[in-house]
Amino acid sequence: MTLINTLFGQGKNKLDSRQQPGQKTLPFVAILVISTLLACGANLLLPESSALYVSTHTITLLGKYLCYAMLALAVDIIWGYCGILSLGHGAFFALGGYAMGMYLMRQIGDRGVYGDPVLPDFMVFLDWKTLPWFWQGMDQFWFAILMAVVIPGLLAFIFGWLAFRSRVTGVYLSIMTQALTYALLLAFFRNEMGFGGNNGLTDFKEILGFDLQADSTRVSLFAITAFLLAVIFIISQYLMNSRMGKVILAIRDGESRARFIGYRTERYKVWLFVYSAIIAGIAGALYVPQVGIINPGEFSPINSIEIVIWVAVGGRGTLIGAIIGALIINYAKTRFTALFPEAWLFALGGLFVLVTLYLPKGLMGLWETIQAKINKPVPEAKDEMKTGVSS
Amino acid sequence: MSQNNANQFSDLKRFEAKLNAPFQAIRSGLRRDQVWPFLLPDESKVNIDKDILLYIEGLNLSFDGFKALNELNLYINKGELRCLIGANGAGKSTLMDVITGKTQCDSGQVFFGQNIDLLKQDEASIANLGIGRKFQKPTVFEQQSVFDNLELSLKANKSVLPTLWAKLTPLQLDKIQHVLSIIGLSKQAYQLAGALSHGQKQWLEIGMLLVSEPRLLLVDEPVAGMTPQETERTAELLTSLAGERTVIVVEHDMEFVRSIANKVTVLHQGSVLAEGSMQEVQSNPEVIEVYLGEEAATPTPPATKKTISAPNISKVSLINNKEEKA
C-alpha cells in the first residue's frame, strides 16, 4: 500500500507542477456549458430591447464557431498528438456537411421552385428523371446522420490504411491529404456528380419538421453543437489520458521505437485518423443547418490549411488550445473581413508566421509561461532539475 | 411402475441439466479468478528443445555493393550472455537490425527457437515474441515521464482496443516500481524522460527492456557515455540477467566486455572471425592480425599475451575506415 501511496502521492504533486493536460477539463466544460445556457437564455427569455439580449444572428454565428472548434479539435488530435499533419481535414468536414445537406434537400419536398415532390430543384433543372441511388434513404434523418459519420470515417480508413501501411509520413502525407481534398473539390464541382455542382445544396426549409429560420430552432442547434463539442472534448481527453494516448504520443516522438516495443503503429494511426475524421464529419453535419448552405468551396485546400492555423495559434497538443484558437481566429475573421475584406488572408498568414516564430506552443503555451511567472519557480523543483541533469 | 418412475426421474434430471447448461457456461465465463482464453496474452510456443534460442545461418546483406553481412553463422544458447565485438562496419548493428526486423536481409535464415522464422515477422510481432532491443543512441520517449516510458514497455496485449482500456494492475505497478529502483530512477519517476542525463537515458532504456520481460535482449553499446560506476552497475545487471534470459551485448569497451563475457564472438567484415572465451579470442592469431594490423602480423610471441585494450580498438577502426574509403 505504501508503495502505491508513494507512487501516487509523489506523482500527483509532480504532475501538478508539470501542467498535465486534462486538469482543466472540468472547468473548461463548465465554462462552455454555462456560457451556452446564458446565451440561449438571453436570446429566448429577454426582450429584444434589453441590453443583455443576444440576437439570433449572434447565436448562429456562435454555433458556427463551435463547429469550427470541433473541426480544430479533430485536427489537433491527429496533428498535435500524433504528429500527422493533415492538410485535408476540410474534406471530411464537407462530406459530413453534404450528408446533412442531402437530408435537408429531401426535406424541402414539393416546396421547391419546380415543386417536384422527390427530386431536388437542381436535378429538375438538369432534367433528371429519377433520384440517383446515393440519394435514396437520405430523407431519413437517422440515415443521413449515419452517413455523415460513416462516409468520412470510411474514407479516412481507406486513405489511412493505404498511406500508413506503406509508412508514408511527414510532408508526403500532408501533400497526399491536400491532394485528396482537392480531388474531391474538383469532383463535387461537376454537375454530373449529383451534388448540385457549383451551387451546392441550399434553400433548406426545415429540419425534423422544425423551421430552420425560427429562433428556437437556431438556439437548439447552437445548444446541441455546444453539448456535442463538450462530449467529444471529454471523450478525446479520456482517450489521450489512457494508455492509448501515451502510445499515440510515443508514435509522434519515436515511431520506430514504438514499433520495437511491440505496438503496430500503423493501426493506431489509422484508427486515430478515422476517429478524427468522424469528429470532422459531425462538425460538418452540425455546420450546414446553421449556415444554410454547403457547396464545393468547403473542400478547397485553403480551408484545410486555415484549420491548421487555428490549431497552431491555440497551441497544438492541447485540446483546449485548439478550441480556443478556432474561436478567437474566427471571431477575428468575422470582425476583420467586415473592415478590410482583402487583407484577411495576409493577416492570417502573418499571424501564422508570428506564432511559429514567437509562440511555438501557441496561446496555451503563452498562458503557461505567464502562469509560471506568476507562481514563481518553486526552488525545490529547480534543484531537482539540476541534479537530474548533472548526475 | 417404479421403473417408469425412475425413468421419469432421470429424464427430469437430464432435462434440468440441459436447462442449466447455458447458465453454467455463463457462470464459468464470469468467474473472477479466470481470464477468458481470447484475452490471454498470446504465449507463442518457442521451441528450444535443443537449448539454442537463436539460429542465424548464411546471412547475407549488401548495401550498394558493400557487404554488410557475409555468410554469417551464429548460434546463441538459451540463457547465454554473449558479447559481439568487432570494428566499425563489422556488421554488429546491422545484424541486430536484421534480427529485430528493421532491415530485410538478402538471403539466409534467422530462427527464434526451432520453429519461429523471424524473417517472416514484422518489428511489432518480433517484439511481442519477446525480443527486446536497446539502441546504440538512447531512444526514449522524451516528451513523456519516466514512469510512462516504462508503462508503455510493459509486457501486455498491445493491440489498439486492449490498450485503450488498459489499466495498471497492482502487479504491474510493483513491477514498474521494482525496475525503477533497479535502474535508480525512482526519484525521477515523474520527470520528463527528455530531462534525464545521457547515462540516465541509457538506464531508462535498459529499464524499458526489463519491464517487457523479454526472452532475448539485444543490447547495443549499453555503457556508452556512462561513468565508471554506472558501467560497473550495468555489468552487474547484465550478468545477473543471464541465465534466466538470453543477452547479446554489442560493445566497444573492452574492459567492460572482459568484465561480463564468458563467450565472445568477433565479427569482421560481416562474418564471424572467431568465437570463444575472451582468453581464446585474444590469443587467436587471426583476431590479432585483424585488430592490430600489419605490425602484429610479424610473429612476436609476447604480443599474443598482450590484452586487447581500447586504444587498439580505435586503431583498428581507423584502419578499417581507411579500407572503406579506399
Chai-1 contact restraints between the chains, C-beta under 6 A:
chainA,res_idxA,chainB,res_idxB,connection_type,confidence,min_distance_angstrom,max_distance_angstrom,comment,restraint_id
A,L3,B,Q177,contact,1.0,0.0,6.0,A-B,restraint_1
A,G11,B,Y190,contact,1.0,0.0,6.0,A-B,restraint_2
A,K14,B,Y190,contact,1.0,0.0,6.0,A-B,restraint_3
A,S242,B,L164,contact,1.0,0.0,6.0,A-B,restraint_4
A,R243,B,T163,contact,1.0,0.0,6.0,A-B,restraint_5
A,R243,B,A166,contact,1.0,0.0,6.0,A-B,restraint_6
A,M244,B,T163,contact,1.0,0.0,6.0,A-B,restraint_7
A,M244,B,L164,contact,1.0,0.0,6.0,A-B,restraint_8
A,K246,B,D148,contact,1.0,0.0,6.0,A-B,restraint_9
A,K246,B,L152,contact,1.0,0.0,6.0,A-B,restraint_10
A,V247,B,T163,contact,1.0,0.0,6.0,A-B,restraint_11
A,L249,B,Q144,contact,1.0,0.0,6.0,A-B,restraint_12
A,A250,B,F141,contact,1.0,0.0,6.0,A-B,restraint_13
A,A250,B,L152,contact,1.0,0.0,6.0,A-B,restraint_14
A,D253,B,F141,contact,1.0,0.0,6.0,A-B,restraint_15
A,D253,B,Q143,contact,1.0,0.0,6.0,A-B,restraint_16
A,G254,B,T139,contact,1.0,0.0,6.0,A-B,restraint_17
A,G254,B,F141,contact,1.0,0.0,6.0,A-B,restraint_18
A,R257,B,T139,contact,1.0,0.0,6.0,A-B,restraint_19
A,R259,B,E123,contact,1.0,0.0,6.0,A-B,restraint_20
A,R259,B,A124,contact,1.0,0.0,6.0,A-B,restraint_21
A,F260,B,E123,contact,1.0,0.0,6.0,A-B,restraint_22
A,F260,B,A127,contact,1.0,0.0,6.0,A-B,restraint_23
A,F260,B,R133,contact,1.0,0.0,6.0,A-B,restraint_24
A,I261,B,A127,contact,1.0,0.0,6.0,A-B,restraint_25
A,I261,B,S153,contact,1.0,0.0,6.0,A-B,restraint_26
A,G262,B,A124,contact,1.0,0.0,6.0,A-B,restraint_27
A,G262,B,A127,contact,1.0,0.0,6.0,A-B,restraint_28
A,G262,B,N128,contact,1.0,0.0,6.0,A-B,restraint_29
A,G262,B,K158,contact,1.0,0.0,6.0,A-B,restraint_30
A,Y263,B,K158,contact,1.0,0.0,6.0,A-B,restraint_31
A,R264,B,A124,contact,1.0,0.0,6.0,A-B,restraint_32
A,R267,B,V160,contact,1.0,0.0,6.0,A-B,restraint_33
A,Y268,B,V160,contact,1.0,0.0,6.0,A-B,restraint_34
A,W271,B,V160,contact,1.0,0.0,6.0,A-B,restraint_35
A,G388,B,Q188,contact,1.0,0.0,6.0,A-B,restraint_36
A,G388,B,Q191,contact,1.0,0.0,6.0,A-B,restraint_37
A,G388,B,A195,contact,1.0,0.0,6.0,A-B,restraint_38
A,V389,B,S197,contact,1.0,0.0,6.0,A-B,restraint_39
